[in-house]
Amino acid sequence: MSLESYMNQIGQQARAASRLLAKASTKQKNSALFAMANALETARPRLIEENLKDMDNGRAKGLDDALLDRLLLNDARIDGMIEGLKQVAALPDPIGEISNMVYLPSGIQRGQMRVPLGVIGIIYESRPNVTIDAASLCLKSGNATVLRGGSEAFYSNQAIAEAIVKGLSESGLPEHAVQVLNTTNREAVGKLITMPDYVDVIVPRGGKGLIKRISQDARVPVIKHLDGNCHVYIDNEADLDKAFNIALNAKTRRYGVCGAMESLLIHENVAKEFLPRIVSAYQEKNVELVGCVASQTISSVIGEASEDDWHTEYLAPKLSVKIVNDIDEAMHHINKYGSHHTDAIVSQNYSKIRIFMAGVDSSSVMVNASTQFADGFEYGLGAEIGISTDKIHVRGPVGLVGLTSQKYIVLGDGHTRDN
């Protein structure tokens, strides 16, 4: 079968499955999730065996230790996938939820019902556990999904796919509700993102290059985030003890996450008091610091920041520092250089906080809290498919509700329109 014929078949099967899933009950979907969990448990030896093939291939191709670690499946990570399925099953089902019902002068009732998007194509790299995360969220939200994992995790993903199909079959839901592409041909991605008859939305998860390429070439809507260039602004009316803890945590809790702070902005009136203290803490963590001339004047350990530094998501122990005149300069800097992901203010002035929340154009705005809270679980949304920096149709952590839409419903009792 040619690649085009194969992808068309995948698309047709996904579209047919999506019609059935849209009508599936919460009980059916949860039953499938638990059946998948049981199938993963049964397949544990096979999962580890197939993952070993990917690990061997990865070493042969020269993947670095960080990528190999992301690729690894062991008992603990399989336990995590099983637990993740159970957690998604425990989440409230958004499908069928009716809201905003009102009586209109004509006598009809108008409201909105939450419905699935339809067919979601998800393209991701390295981590095979994403296969389960994506499958479970799409299934619970009533969507069929087509998954295209990275070639480096091919054998692992195929073994996981077998467990998914087994769970779907045992629960009576269509086996094609979740399809993992069984080809490493790169052209499959190009086909998947240009099938508007079969695919309703694409979600890319991976490096900036992958996401840019998909966003440029796709003929269906894309839910994406390009990077997480996050900021913390320390206001002159901040509690500096709170500011210290927040600035330290926002950078050093984990460096390689999209919610990590990459630039620290400090009001000039508190910079001389605050900067030396936080610099000392960063030095203990071996964080490299670059900054503006004013920050270098206060601390000699701060190197010179280039224009590129302000734009950069380091994902590493490196931080840019800038002294600003006021909150307006801070907001201007964030909106100019940030990636519209997550940005924070530390202040005790409510009026300034309101100005910052309204003026910063980001998917999440934190007040007196670390940017590292930018996470679906921390928001109480359960598992997430990613964090969107788009404005349409969903923004911020994309959980179950983010994988749905709404349609209007109208209730009458023989009503007819006269004019």
Contacts in CASP RR format, 6 or more apart in sequence:
PFRMAT RR
TARGET T0000
AUTHOR 0000-0000-0000
METHOD contacts of the structure
MODEL  1
MSLESYMNQIGQQARAASRLLAKASTKQKNSALFAMANALETARPRLIEE
NLKDMDNGRAKGLDDALLDRLLLNDARIDGMIEGLKQVAALPDPIGEISN
MVYLPSGIQRGQMRVPLGVIGIIYESRPNVTIDAASLCLKSGNATVLRGG
SEAFYSNQAIAEAIVKGLSESGLPEHAVQVLNTTNREAVGKLITMPDYVD
VIVPRGGKGLIKRISQDARVPVIKHLDGNCHVYIDNEADLDKAFNIALNA
KTRRYGVCGAMESLLIHENVAKEFLPRIVSAYQEKNVELVGCVASQTISS
VIGEASEDDWHTEYLAPKLSVKIVNDIDEAMHHINKYGSHHTDAIVSQNY
SKIRIFMAGVDSSSVMVNASTQFADGFEYGLGAEIGISTDKIHVRGPVGL
VGLTSQKYIVLGDGHTRDN
1 9 0 8 1.000
3 183 0 8 1.000
3 185 0 8 1.000
3 187 0 8 1.000
3 188 0 8 1.000
3 191 0 8 1.000
4 191 0 8 1.000
6 183 0 8 1.000
6 188 0 8 1.000
7 188 0 8 1.000
7 191 0 8 1.000
7 192 0 8 1.000
7 195 0 8 1.000
8 195 0 8 1.000
8 198 0 8 1.000
10 146 0 8 1.000
10 179 0 8 1.000
10 181 0 8 1.000
10 198 0 8 1.000
11 119 0 8 1.000
11 146 0 8 1.000
11 195 0 8 1.000
11 198 0 8 1.000
11 199 0 8 1.000
12 198 0 8 1.000
13 176 0 8 1.000
13 179 0 8 1.000
14 119 0 8 1.000
14 144 0 8 1.000
14 145 0 8 1.000
14 146 0 8 1.000
14 176 0 8 1.000
14 179 0 8 1.000
14 198 0 8 1.000
14 199 0 8 1.000
15 119 0 8 1.000
15 144 0 8 1.000
15 197 0 8 1.000
15 198 0 8 1.000
16 174 0 8 1.000
16 176 0 8 1.000
17 144 0 8 1.000
17 174 0 8 1.000
17 175 0 8 1.000
17 176 0 8 1.000
17 177 0 8 1.000
18 116 0 8 1.000
18 118 0 8 1.000
18 119 0 8 1.000
18 142 0 8 1.000
18 143 0 8 1.000
18 144 0 8 1.000
18 177 0 8 1.000
20 173 0 8 1.000
20 174 0 8 1.000
20 177 0 8 1.000
21 29 0 8 1.000
21 116 0 8 1.000
21 118 0 8 1.000
21 139 0 8 1.000
21 142 0 8 1.000
21 143 0 8 1.000
21 144 0 8 1.000
21 173 0 8 1.000
21 174 0 8 1.000
21 177 0 8 1.000
22 95 0 8 1.000
22 115 0 8 1.000
22 116 0 8 1.000
22 118 0 8 1.000
22 142 0 8 1.000
24 142 0 8 1.000
24 173 0 8 1.000
26 93 0 8 1.000
26 95 0 8 1.000
28 171 0 8 1.000
28 172 0 8 1.000
28 173 0 8 1.000
29 89 0 8 1.000
29 93 0 8 1.000
29 139 0 8 1.000
29 140 0 8 1.000
29 142 0 8 1.000
29 173 0 8 1.000
30 89 0 8 1.000
30 140 0 8 1.000
31 171 0 8 1.000
32 139 0 8 1.000
32 167 0 8 1.000
32 168 0 8 1.000
32 170 0 8 1.000
32 171 0 8 1.000
32 172 0 8 1.000
32 173 0 8 1.000
32 177 0 8 1.000
33 85 0 8 1.000
33 86 0 8 1.000
33 88 0 8 1.000
33 89 0 8 1.000
33 136 0 8 1.000
33 139 0 8 1.000
33 140 0 8 1.000
34 85 0 8 1.000
34 86 0 8 1.000
34 89 0 8 1.000
35 166 0 8 1.000
35 167 0 8 1.000
35 168 0 8 1.000
35 170 0 8 1.000
35 171 0 8 1.000
36 85 0 8 1.000
36 132 0 8 1.000
36 135 0 8 1.000
36 136 0 8 1.000
36 163 0 8 1.000
36 164 0 8 1.000
36 166 0 8 1.000
36 167 0 8 1.000
36 168 0 8 1.000
37 82 0 8 1.000
37 85 0 8 1.000
37 86 0 8 1.000
38 167 0 8 1.000
39 162 0 8 1.000
39 163 0 8 1.000
39 164 0 8 1.000
39 166 0 8 1.000
39 167 0 8 1.000
39 170 0 8 1.000
40 47 0 8 1.000
40 78 0 8 1.000
40 81 0 8 1.000
40 82 0 8 1.000
40 85 0 8 1.000
40 132 0 8 1.000
40 160 0 8 1.000
40 163 0 8 1.000
41 78 0 8 1.000
41 82 0 8 1.000
42 163 0 8 1.000
43 159 0 8 1.000
43 162 0 8 1.000
43 163 0 8 1.000
44 75 0 8 1.000
44 78 0 8 1.000
46 159 0 8 1.000
46 162 0 8 1.000
47 73 0 8 1.000
47 78 0 8 1.000
47 156 0 8 1.000
47 159 0 8 1.000
47 160 0 8 1.000
47 163 0 8 1.000
48 73 0 8 1.000
48 74 0 8 1.000
48 75 0 8 1.000
48 78 0 8 1.000
49 159 0 8 1.000
50 155 0 8 1.000
50 156 0 8 1.000
50 158 0 8 1.000
50 159 0 8 1.000
51 71 0 8 1.000
51 72 0 8 1.000
51 73 0 8 1.000
51 128 0 8 1.000
51 155 0 8 1.000
51 156 0 8 1.000
51 159 0 8 1.000
53 155 0 8 1.000
54 71 0 8 1.000
54 128 0 8 1.000
54 152 0 8 1.000
54 153 0 8 1.000
54 154 0 8 1.000
54 155 0 8 1.000
54 156 0 8 1.000
55 68 0 8 1.000
55 71 0 8 1.000
55 72 0 8 1.000
57 152 0 8 1.000
58 67 0 8 1.000
58 68 0 8 1.000
58 71 0 8 1.000
58 152 0 8 1.000
59 68 0 8 1.000
61 152 0 8 1.000
63 71 0 8 1.000
63 152 0 8 1.000
67 126 0 8 1.000
67 152 0 8 1.000
70 126 0 8 1.000
70 127 0 8 1.000
71 126 0 8 1.000
71 127 0 8 1.000
71 128 0 8 1.000
71 152 0 8 1.000
71 153 0 8 1.000
71 156 0 8 1.000
73 128 0 8 1.000
73 129 0 8 1.000
73 156 0 8 1.000
77 129 0 8 1.000
80 129 0 8 1.000
81 129 0 8 1.000
81 132 0 8 1.000
81 160 0 8 1.000
84 132 0 8 1.000
84 133 0 8 1.000
84 136 0 8 1.000
84 383 0 8 1.000
85 132 0 8 1.000
85 136 0 8 1.000
87 382 0 8 1.000
87 383 0 8 1.000
88 136 0 8 1.000
88 137 0 8 1.000
88 140 0 8 1.000
88 382 0 8 1.000
88 383 0 8 1.000
88 400 0 8 1.000
89 140 0 8 1.000
91 140 0 8 1.000
91 382 0 8 1.000
91 383 0 8 1.000
91 400 0 8 1.000
92 400 0 8 1.000
93 140 0 8 1.000
93 400 0 8 1.000
94 114 0 8 1.000
94 141 0 8 1.000
94 400 0 8 1.000
94 401 0 8 1.000
94 404 0 8 1.000
95 114 0 8 1.000
95 115 0 8 1.000
95 116 0 8 1.000
95 141 0 8 1.000
95 142 0 8 1.000
95 404 0 8 1.000
96 113 0 8 1.000
96 114 0 8 1.000
96 115 0 8 1.000
97 113 0 8 1.000
97 114 0 8 1.000
98 111 0 8 1.000
98 112 0 8 1.000
98 113 0 8 1.000
98 114 0 8 1.000
98 409 0 8 1.000
99 111 0 8 1.000
99 112 0 8 1.000
99 114 0 8 1.000
100 110 0 8 1.000
100 111 0 8 1.000
100 112 0 8 1.000
101 109 0 8 1.000
101 110 0 8 1.000
101 111 0 8 1.000
101 411 0 8 1.000
102 109 0 8 1.000
102 110 0 8 1.000
102 111 0 8 1.000
103 109 0 8 1.000
104 110 0 8 1.000
106 415 0 8 1.000
106 417 0 8 1.000
107 412 0 8 1.000
107 415 0 8 1.000
108 410 0 8 1.000
108 411 0 8 1.000
108 412 0 8 1.000
108 415 0 8 1.000
109 410 0 8 1.000
109 411 0 8 1.000
109 412 0 8 1.000
110 408 0 8 1.000
110 409 0 8 1.000
110 410 0 8 1.000
110 411 0 8 1.000
111 408 0 8 1.000
111 409 0 8 1.000
111 410 0 8 1.000
112 406 0 8 1.000
112 407 0 8 1.000
112 408 0 8 1.000
112 409 0 8 1.000
113 406 0 8 1.000
113 407 0 8 1.000
113 408 0 8 1.000
113 409 0 8 1.000
114 401 0 8 1.000
114 404 0 8 1.000
114 405 0 8 1.000
114 406 0 8 1.000
115 404 0 8 1.000
115 405 0 8 1.000
115 406 0 8 1.000
115 407 0 8 1.000
116 141 0 8 1.000
116 142 0 8 1.000
116 143 0 8 1.000
116 403 0 8 1.000
116 404 0 8 1.000
116 405 0 8 1.000
117 141 0 8 1.000
117 143 0 8 1.000
117 200 0 8 1.000
117 201 0 8 1.000
117 403 0 8 1.000
117 404 0 8 1.000
117 405 0 8 1.000
118 142 0 8 1.000
118 143 0 8 1.000
118 144 0 8 1.000
118 200 0 8 1.000
119 143 0 8 1.000
119 144 0 8 1.000
119 145 0 8 1.000
119 146 0 8 1.000
119 198 0 8 1.000
119 199 0 8 1.000
119 200 0 8 1.000
119 201 0 8 1.000
120 138 0 8 1.000
120 143 0 8 1.000
120 144 0 8 1.000
120 145 0 8 1.000
120 146 0 8 1.000
120 199 0 8 1.000
120 200 0 8 1.000
120 201 0 8 1.000
120 202 0 8 1.000
120 203 0 8 1.000
120 403 0 8 1.000
121 145 0 8 1.000
121 146 0 8 1.000
121 147 0 8 1.000
121 148 0 8 1.000
121 192 0 8 1.000
121 199 0 8 1.000
121 201 0 8 1.000
121 202 0 8 1.000
121 203 0 8 1.000
122 130 0 8 1.000
122 134 0 8 1.000
122 138 0 8 1.000
122 145 0 8 1.000
122 146 0 8 1.000
122 147 0 8 1.000
122 148 0 8 1.000
122 202 0 8 1.000
122 203 0 8 1.000
122 204 0 8 1.000
122 205 0 8 1.000
122 385 0 8 1.000
123 148 0 8 1.000
123 149 0 8 1.000
123 189 0 8 1.000
123 192 0 8 1.000
123 193 0 8 1.000
123 202 0 8 1.000
123 203 0 8 1.000
123 204 0 8 1.000
123 205 0 8 1.000
123 210 0 8 1.000
123 214 0 8 1.000
124 130 0 8 1.000
124 134 0 8 1.000
124 147 0 8 1.000
124 148 0 8 1.000
124 149 0 8 1.000
124 150 0 8 1.000
124 204 0 8 1.000
124 205 0 8 1.000
124 206 0 8 1.000
125 149 0 8 1.000
125 150 0 8 1.000
125 152 0 8 1.000
125 205 0 8 1.000
125 206 0 8 1.000
125 207 0 8 1.000
125 210 0 8 1.000
126 150 0 8 1.000
126 152 0 8 1.000
126 153 0 8 1.000
127 153 0 8 1.000
128 153 0 8 1.000
128 156 0 8 1.000
128 157 0 8 1.000
128 160 0 8 1.000
130 149 0 8 1.000
130 205 0 8 1.000
131 147 0 8 1.000
131 149 0 8 1.000
131 156 0 8 1.000
131 157 0 8 1.000
131 160 0 8 1.000
131 161 0 8 1.000
131 164 0 8 1.000
131 180 0 8 1.000
132 160 0 8 1.000
132 164 0 8 1.000
133 383 0 8 1.000
133 385 0 8 1.000
134 145 0 8 1.000
134 147 0 8 1.000
134 203 0 8 1.000
134 385 0 8 1.000
135 145 0 8 1.000
135 147 0 8 1.000
135 164 0 8 1.000
135 178 0 8 1.000
136 383 0 8 1.000
137 383 0 8 1.000
137 384 0 8 1.000
137 385 0 8 1.000
137 399 0 8 1.000
137 400 0 8 1.000
137 403 0 8 1.000
138 144 0 8 1.000
138 145 0 8 1.000
138 178 0 8 1.000
138 385 0 8 1.000
138 403 0 8 1.000
139 145 0 8 1.000
139 173 0 8 1.000
139 177 0 8 1.000
139 178 0 8 1.000
140 400 0 8 1.000
141 399 0 8 1.000
141 400 0 8 1.000
141 401 0 8 1.000
141 402 0 8 1.000
141 403 0 8 1.000
141 404 0 8 1.000
143 403 0 8 1.000
144 174 0 8 1.000
144 176 0 8 1.000
144 177 0 8 1.000
144 178 0 8 1.000
144 179 0 8 1.000
145 177 0 8 1.000
145 178 0 8 1.000
145 179 0 8 1.000
146 179 0 8 1.000
146 181 0 8 1.000
146 192 0 8 1.000
146 199 0 8 1.000
147 157 0 8 1.000
147 161 0 8 1.000
147 178 0 8 1.000
147 179 0 8 1.000
147 180 0 8 1.000
147 181 0 8 1.000
148 180 0 8 1.000
148 181 0 8 1.000
148 188 0 8 1.000
148 189 0 8 1.000
148 192 0 8 1.000
149 157 0 8 1.000
149 180 0 8 1.000
149 181 0 8 1.000
150 157 0 8 1.000
150 184 0 8 1.000
151 184 0 8 1.000
154 184 0 8 1.000
157 180 0 8 1.000
158 180 0 8 1.000
158 182 0 8 1.000
160 180 0 8 1.000
161 178 0 8 1.000
161 179 0 8 1.000
161 180 0 8 1.000
161 182 0 8 1.000
164 178 0 8 1.000
164 180 0 8 1.000
165 175 0 8 1.000
165 178 0 8 1.000
168 174 0 8 1.000
168 175 0 8 1.000
168 177 0 8 1.000
168 178 0 8 1.000
169 175 0 8 1.000
181 188 0 8 1.000
181 192 0 8 1.000
189 214 0 8 1.000
190 217 0 8 1.000
192 199 0 8 1.000
192 202 0 8 1.000
193 199 0 8 1.000
193 202 0 8 1.000
193 214 0 8 1.000
193 217 0 8 1.000
193 218 0 8 1.000
193 219 0 8 1.000
193 220 0 8 1.000
193 222 0 8 1.000
194 217 0 8 1.000
194 218 0 8 1.000
194 219 0 8 1.000
194 220 0 8 1.000
195 219 0 8 1.000
195 220 0 8 1.000
196 219 0 8 1.000
196 220 0 8 1.000
199 220 0 8 1.000
200 220 0 8 1.000
200 221 0 8 1.000
201 220 0 8 1.000
201 221 0 8 1.000
201 222 0 8 1.000
201 223 0 8 1.000
202 214 0 8 1.000
202 218 0 8 1.000
202 220 0 8 1.000
202 221 0 8 1.000
202 222 0 8 1.000
202 223 0 8 1.000
203 222 0 8 1.000
203 223 0 8 1.000
203 224 0 8 1.000
203 385 0 8 1.000
203 386 0 8 1.000
203 398 0 8 1.000
204 210 0 8 1.000
204 211 0 8 1.000
204 214 0 8 1.000
204 215 0 8 1.000
204 222 0 8 1.000
204 224 0 8 1.000
205 385 0 8 1.000
205 386 0 8 1.000
208 226 0 8 1.000
208 227 0 8 1.000
211 224 0 8 1.000
211 225 0 8 1.000
211 226 0 8 1.000
212 226 0 8 1.000
214 222 0 8 1.000
214 224 0 8 1.000
215 222 0 8 1.000
215 224 0 8 1.000
221 393 0 8 1.000
222 390 0 8 1.000
223 385 0 8 1.000
223 388 0 8 1.000
223 390 0 8 1.000
223 393 0 8 1.000
223 394 0 8 1.000
223 398 0 8 1.000
224 388 0 8 1.000
224 389 0 8 1.000
224 390 0 8 1.000
225 258 0 8 1.000
225 339 0 8 1.000
225 341 0 8 1.000
225 363 0 8 1.000
225 386 0 8 1.000
225 387 0 8 1.000
225 388 0 8 1.000
225 389 0 8 1.000
225 390 0 8 1.000
226 339 0 8 1.000
226 389 0 8 1.000
227 258 0 8 1.000
227 313 0 8 1.000
227 339 0 8 1.000
227 341 0 8 1.000
228 258 0 8 1.000
228 259 0 8 1.000
228 260 0 8 1.000
228 262 0 8 1.000
228 313 0 8 1.000
228 338 0 8 1.000
228 339 0 8 1.000
228 341 0 8 1.000
228 342 0 8 1.000
228 389 0 8 1.000
229 262 0 8 1.000
229 263 0 8 1.000
229 311 0 8 1.000
229 312 0 8 1.000
229 313 0 8 1.000
229 337 0 8 1.000
229 338 0 8 1.000
229 339 0 8 1.000
229 341 0 8 1.000
230 250 0 8 1.000
230 258 0 8 1.000
230 259 0 8 1.000
230 260 0 8 1.000
230 261 0 8 1.000
230 262 0 8 1.000
230 263 0 8 1.000
230 338 0 8 1.000
230 339 0 8 1.000
230 341 0 8 1.000
230 342 0 8 1.000
230 343 0 8 1.000
230 344 0 8 1.000
230 371 0 8 1.000
230 374 0 8 1.000
231 261 0 8 1.000
231 262 0 8 1.000
231 263 0 8 1.000
231 264 0 8 1.000
231 265 0 8 1.000
231 330 0 8 1.000
231 333 0 8 1.000
231 334 0 8 1.000
231 338 0 8 1.000
231 343 0 8 1.000
231 344 0 8 1.000
231 371 0 8 1.000
232 246 0 8 1.000
232 247 0 8 1.000
232 250 0 8 1.000
232 261 0 8 1.000
232 263 0 8 1.000
232 264 0 8 1.000
232 265 0 8 1.000
232 343 0 8 1.000
232 344 0 8 1.000
232 345 0 8 1.000
232 346 0 8 1.000
232 370 0 8 1.000
232 371 0 8 1.000
233 265 0 8 1.000
233 266 0 8 1.000
233 267 0 8 1.000
233 324 0 8 1.000
233 327 0 8 1.000
233 330 0 8 1.000
233 331 0 8 1.000
233 334 0 8 1.000
233 343 0 8 1.000
233 344 0 8 1.000
233 345 0 8 1.000
233 346 0 8 1.000
233 356 0 8 1.000
234 240 0 8 1.000
234 243 0 8 1.000
234 247 0 8 1.000
234 264 0 8 1.000
234 265 0 8 1.000
234 266 0 8 1.000
234 267 0 8 1.000
234 270 0 8 1.000
234 274 0 8 1.000
234 346 0 8 1.000
235 267 0 8 1.000
235 270 0 8 1.000
235 327 0 8 1.000
235 345 0 8 1.000
235 346 0 8 1.000
235 347 0 8 1.000
235 349 0 8 1.000
235 352 0 8 1.000
236 267 0 8 1.000
236 268 0 8 1.000
236 269 0 8 1.000
236 270 0 8 1.000
237 347 0 8 1.000
237 348 0 8 1.000
237 349 0 8 1.000
237 352 0 8 1.000
238 267 0 8 1.000
238 270 0 8 1.000
238 346 0 8 1.000
238 347 0 8 1.000
238 348 0 8 1.000
239 346 0 8 1.000
239 348 0 8 1.000
239 368 0 8 1.000
240 270 0 8 1.000
240 273 0 8 1.000
240 274 0 8 1.000
242 346 0 8 1.000
242 368 0 8 1.000
243 274 0 8 1.000
243 346 0 8 1.000
244 274 0 8 1.000
244 277 0 8 1.000
244 278 0 8 1.000
244 281 0 8 1.000
246 344 0 8 1.000
246 346 0 8 1.000
246 368 0 8 1.000
246 369 0 8 1.000
246 370 0 8 1.000
247 261 0 8 1.000
247 264 0 8 1.000
247 278 0 8 1.000
247 346 0 8 1.000
248 278 0 8 1.000
248 281 0 8 1.000
248 282 0 8 1.000
248 285 0 8 1.000
249 370 0 8 1.000
249 372 0 8 1.000
250 259 0 8 1.000
250 260 0 8 1.000
250 261 0 8 1.000
250 344 0 8 1.000
250 370 0 8 1.000
250 371 0 8 1.000
250 372 0 8 1.000
251 260 0 8 1.000
251 261 0 8 1.000
251 264 0 8 1.000
251 282 0 8 1.000
251 285 0 8 1.000
251 287 0 8 1.000
251 319 0 8 1.000
252 282 0 8 1.000
252 285 0 8 1.000
252 287 0 8 1.000
252 317 0 8 1.000
253 260 0 8 1.000
253 370 0 8 1.000
253 372 0 8 1.000
254 260 0 8 1.000
254 372 0 8 1.000
255 314 0 8 1.000
255 315 0 8 1.000
255 316 0 8 1.000
255 317 0 8 1.000
256 315 0 8 1.000
256 316 0 8 1.000
257 315 0 8 1.000
257 372 0 8 1.000
258 313 0 8 1.000
258 341 0 8 1.000
258 342 0 8 1.000
258 374 0 8 1.000
258 387 0 8 1.000
259 341 0 8 1.000
259 342 0 8 1.000
259 371 0 8 1.000
259 372 0 8 1.000
259 374 0 8 1.000
259 375 0 8 1.000
260 314 0 8 1.000
260 315 0 8 1.000
260 371 0 8 1.000
260 372 0 8 1.000
261 319 0 8 1.000
261 344 0 8 1.000
261 370 0 8 1.000
261 371 0 8 1.000
261 372 0 8 1.000
262 312 0 8 1.000
262 313 0 8 1.000
262 314 0 8 1.000
262 319 0 8 1.000
262 320 0 8 1.000
263 310 0 8 1.000
263 319 0 8 1.000
263 320 0 8 1.000
263 321 0 8 1.000
263 322 0 8 1.000
263 333 0 8 1.000
263 337 0 8 1.000
263 338 0 8 1.000
264 278 0 8 1.000
264 319 0 8 1.000
264 320 0 8 1.000
264 321 0 8 1.000
264 322 0 8 1.000
265 322 0 8 1.000
265 323 0 8 1.000
265 324 0 8 1.000
265 330 0 8 1.000
265 333 0 8 1.000
265 334 0 8 1.000
266 274 0 8 1.000
266 275 0 8 1.000
266 295 0 8 1.000
266 321 0 8 1.000
266 322 0 8 1.000
266 323 0 8 1.000
266 324 0 8 1.000
267 323 0 8 1.000
267 324 0 8 1.000
267 325 0 8 1.000
267 326 0 8 1.000
267 327 0 8 1.000
267 330 0 8 1.000
268 294 0 8 1.000
268 323 0 8 1.000
268 324 0 8 1.000
268 325 0 8 1.000
271 294 0 8 1.000
271 295 0 8 1.000
271 298 0 8 1.000
271 323 0 8 1.000
272 298 0 8 1.000
275 295 0 8 1.000
275 298 0 8 1.000
275 299 0 8 1.000
275 321 0 8 1.000
275 323 0 8 1.000
276 298 0 8 1.000
276 299 0 8 1.000
279 289 0 8 1.000
279 299 0 8 1.000
279 301 0 8 1.000
279 302 0 8 1.000
282 289 0 8 1.000
282 319 0 8 1.000
283 301 0 8 1.000
285 317 0 8 1.000
286 317 0 8 1.000
287 317 0 8 1.000
287 318 0 8 1.000
287 319 0 8 1.000
288 317 0 8 1.000
288 318 0 8 1.000
288 319 0 8 1.000
289 299 0 8 1.000
289 301 0 8 1.000
289 302 0 8 1.000
289 303 0 8 1.000
289 318 0 8 1.000
289 319 0 8 1.000
289 321 0 8 1.000
290 302 0 8 1.000
290 303 0 8 1.000
290 304 0 8 1.000
290 305 0 8 1.000
290 306 0 8 1.000
290 309 0 8 1.000
290 318 0 8 1.000
290 319 0 8 1.000
290 320 0 8 1.000
290 321 0 8 1.000
291 302 0 8 1.000
291 303 0 8 1.000
291 304 0 8 1.000
291 305 0 8 1.000
291 309 0 8 1.000
291 320 0 8 1.000
291 321 0 8 1.000
291 322 0 8 1.000
292 305 0 8 1.000
292 321 0 8 1.000
292 322 0 8 1.000
292 323 0 8 1.000
293 304 0 8 1.000
294 322 0 8 1.000
294 323 0 8 1.000
295 302 0 8 1.000
295 321 0 8 1.000
295 322 0 8 1.000
295 323 0 8 1.000
296 302 0 8 1.000
296 303 0 8 1.000
296 304 0 8 1.000
298 323 0 8 1.000
302 321 0 8 1.000
305 320 0 8 1.000
305 321 0 8 1.000
305 322 0 8 1.000
309 320 0 8 1.000
310 320 0 8 1.000
310 322 0 8 1.000
310 333 0 8 1.000
310 337 0 8 1.000
311 337 0 8 1.000
311 338 0 8 1.000
312 320 0 8 1.000
313 339 0 8 1.000
322 333 0 8 1.000
324 330 0 8 1.000
324 333 0 8 1.000
327 345 0 8 1.000
327 352 0 8 1.000
327 355 0 8 1.000
327 356 0 8 1.000
330 345 0 8 1.000
330 356 0 8 1.000
331 355 0 8 1.000
331 356 0 8 1.000
331 359 0 8 1.000
331 360 0 8 1.000
334 343 0 8 1.000
334 360 0 8 1.000
334 362 0 8 1.000
335 359 0 8 1.000
335 360 0 8 1.000
335 361 0 8 1.000
338 362 0 8 1.000
339 389 0 8 1.000
340 361 0 8 1.000
340 362 0 8 1.000
340 363 0 8 1.000
340 389 0 8 1.000
341 362 0 8 1.000
341 363 0 8 1.000
341 364 0 8 1.000
341 374 0 8 1.000
341 387 0 8 1.000
341 389 0 8 1.000
342 362 0 8 1.000
342 363 0 8 1.000
342 364 0 8 1.000
342 365 0 8 1.000
342 366 0 8 1.000
342 371 0 8 1.000
342 374 0 8 1.000
343 360 0 8 1.000
343 362 0 8 1.000
343 364 0 8 1.000
343 365 0 8 1.000
343 366 0 8 1.000
343 371 0 8 1.000
344 365 0 8 1.000
344 366 0 8 1.000
344 367 0 8 1.000
344 368 0 8 1.000
344 369 0 8 1.000
344 370 0 8 1.000
344 371 0 8 1.000
345 352 0 8 1.000
345 353 0 8 1.000
345 356 0 8 1.000
345 357 0 8 1.000
345 360 0 8 1.000
345 365 0 8 1.000
345 366 0 8 1.000
345 367 0 8 1.000
345 368 0 8 1.000
346 368 0 8 1.000
347 353 0 8 1.000
347 356 0 8 1.000
347 367 0 8 1.000
347 368 0 8 1.000
353 367 0 8 1.000
356 365 0 8 1.000
356 367 0 8 1.000
357 365 0 8 1.000
357 367 0 8 1.000
362 389 0 8 1.000
363 387 0 8 1.000
363 388 0 8 1.000
363 389 0 8 1.000
363 395 0 8 1.000
363 396 0 8 1.000
364 371 0 8 1.000
364 374 0 8 1.000
364 387 0 8 1.000
364 396 0 8 1.000
364 397 0 8 1.000
366 373 0 8 1.000
366 374 0 8 1.000
373 379 0 8 1.000
374 387 0 8 1.000
374 396 0 8 1.000
374 397 0 8 1.000
375 384 0 8 1.000
375 397 0 8 1.000
376 382 0 8 1.000
376 383 0 8 1.000
376 384 0 8 1.000
376 387 0 8 1.000
376 397 0 8 1.000
376 399 0 8 1.000
377 383 0 8 1.000
377 384 0 8 1.000
379 397 0 8 1.000
381 397 0 8 1.000
381 399 0 8 1.000
381 400 0 8 1.000
381 401 0 8 1.000
382 399 0 8 1.000
382 400 0 8 1.000
383 399 0 8 1.000
384 397 0 8 1.000
384 398 0 8 1.000
384 399 0 8 1.000
385 398 0 8 1.000
385 399 0 8 1.000
385 403 0 8 1.000
386 397 0 8 1.000
386 398 0 8 1.000
386 399 0 8 1.000
387 396 0 8 1.000
387 397 0 8 1.000
387 398 0 8 1.000
388 394 0 8 1.000
388 395 0 8 1.000
388 396 0 8 1.000
388 397 0 8 1.000
388 398 0 8 1.000
389 395 0 8 1.000
389 396 0 8 1.000
393 402 0 8 1.000
393 405 0 8 1.000
394 402 0 8 1.000
END
